[in-house]
């Protein structure tokens, strides 16, 4: 009767190993997606697709951590109040490299109660652009604010978008700064269209810089 505990223990170990292997391979079974089709195809335009490839260093992505539908739902339900958990925004597009599953890019949106406009201090760190109510970018991050007047539900909100680039690429800071705002503006346009926003005042294509750094 004494060998049974050892057998039971062996079964537990084997089960754990199988489970671990299953979890490790889960991400690898996820289908790869190209720059033009990720996250509701926000980067479908050639210039946006090229920018996405440049800032991430790849054209093969995993996007299972993206929540575009949930992001749109939260924006439709925005109530003019921001809870602590809402400040980080909802991940409209969270991309990993299909090659090594490393995180390469995240674009999030949330409701904002006010717009951060350009000032002398911010212009030391960011380049500001003419799109929406306010937009600025660096080689690592971009931010955009735009107004959305919806019909269903009938209300107007300010939407705050953020982009965070997490990959290492051999591209100039000037080029990355421009690529980042181009991508975030393209994502904002997609969100605006999906929400049915009236007059969001978003630039078509590449926004024009209004400051220097």
N, C-alpha and C positions, 0 to 999 in steps of 0.2 A: 504493500500500500504506500510505502514511502516515495517511490519514483513519481507518483502522480503530481505532486507540487512542482517538480522539476519540469514535467511535460507541460503543465499549465503555464509555467513561467516562459517556456520556450515558445508556446503559442502566442503569448502576449508580445514577446520580442519580435517574432515574425510578422505579426499583425501590424505592429508599430512601424516596422521597416517598410512593409507594403504601403501603408498609409502615407509615410513620408515620401516614398518614391512617387506616389500618385499626386501629392501636393506639389512636389518639385516640378513635375512634368505638366501641370495644369496650364501654366502660362505658355508653354511651348506648343500646346495643342491649339491655342487660340489662333485663328486665321490672321495672317498679316494683311495690312491695309496700306495703300499708297497715299502720298501726300494729297492727291486730288479727291480722295474719297473719305478721308477720316472726318469724324465729327460732323455729320450731316453735310459733308462736302463744302465746308466753309472756304477751303483753299482751292476751289475748283479752277479759278482763273489762273492762267499760266504764270503771271507774275507772283501770285500768292503761293502757288505750288513750288515755284523756284525758291522763294524766300524760305518756305518751310524746310525744304531740303538743305538750304544753306545754313540755317541757324541750328539744325539738329545733326547735320552730317550724315543723314540717311534718308531713304525713301521707302523703308519697310518698317511699319509701325504696329504696335499692339495698342489697342484703345479701350480695353475692357474696363478701365477705371474712369472713363469719361461718362458724364451723366447729362447729356444735352437735354433730354426730355424732362428730367427732374429740375434742371436749371430753369427751363421755360415755365414749368409749373410754379416754381417758387416766385418767379418774377410776376406772373399773372396774379398770384395771391399776395403780393407785396402790400403791406398795410400802413406804410409810413412810420413804422417803428422798427428799430434794429435791436434784436437780442444779441447777446455776446457771441453766440455760436454762429451768427449770420455774417460777422465781420470778415471772415476769411473767404466768403463767397462760395458759390457752388461750381464744381469743376465741369464746365461745359465741354472742355477738351483736355484730357490728361493723357499724354502720349509717352510710350516707352519704345525704345529701340527693339526691333524684333531680333536683332543679332544677339544682344546680351541682356535684354529686359531691363536695362537701365532707364531711369526716368529722364526724359529729354526736354519736355515742354508742357506747361500747364497754362490754360486760359480759363479764368473764372469770372463769373458775373454775379452781382447782387444789387439790391436796391441801395441808393445813396440818399441821404437827407440834405446834402449840400454839395457844391462843386468846388474842387480845389483849383483855383485859377493860378496863372503864372505869376511868380514874383522873383525878385532878384536872387534870393537864396536858392530857390528851386532851380533857377537857370544855371547855377554853378554845377549842377549834377545831371540835369536833364535837358534835352532839346524838346521844345514845345511845338505842336503842330496844329494846323487849322482843320479841325474835324470835330463834330459834336459840339458840346459845350466847353470842353477842355480836353487836351490830350498831350502826353509827354512820354519820352522814351529814353532809355540808355541801352548799353550793350547787353545788359542782363535782364531788365524789366521794362514794361510799358504799362501805361494807365490811360484809360479813356472814360469820359463822362458824356452821356447823351440823354436827351429827354425822349420819353416814349409816351405818346398819347394813344391809348388803346381804345378800341370800340367794344371789345368783349374780353374782360369786363371794361366798363366805361370809366376810365380814370387816366391820370397822367402821373408818371413816376420818373425819377432820375435813375438811370442805370450806370453802375460803376463796373468797368471791366479791368481786369489785371492780366498781364502775361508775365510768366517767369520762365526764363530759358535756363536749363540745367546741364546742357551738354558742353563738352569742350571741342571747339572747332577752330581751325586756323583761318580766321576771317577778321578783318579789321574792325575795330570798335565802331567806326563811323558807319560801316556797312551793316553791322549787326543792329545798331540803333535804328537805322532806316527799315531793315527787314522786320524788326519786332513791331514797330508801329503799323507797318503795312499789314502784317498778320492779324494784329489785334483789331484794326479797323475793319478788316474783312470779316472777322468773327462777329464784330458788333453789327455789321450790315446784315449778316445772316440771322442773328438774333432779332434784330429790328424787323426784318421781313417776316420771320416766323411768328412774332408777336403782333404783327400788323400795326407797327408804330407809325403814326402820322408825323411827317416833317422832322425826322431825327437829326437832320442837318449833318449827316455823315458824308465825308468826302468820297468821291468815286475813285477807286484805285489808290495811288499813293498820296497821302495827305501832304500838304505844303508846310515846310518848316517855317516857324515864325520867330525863332530865336536861334542863337548859336551857343556853343559851349567851348 
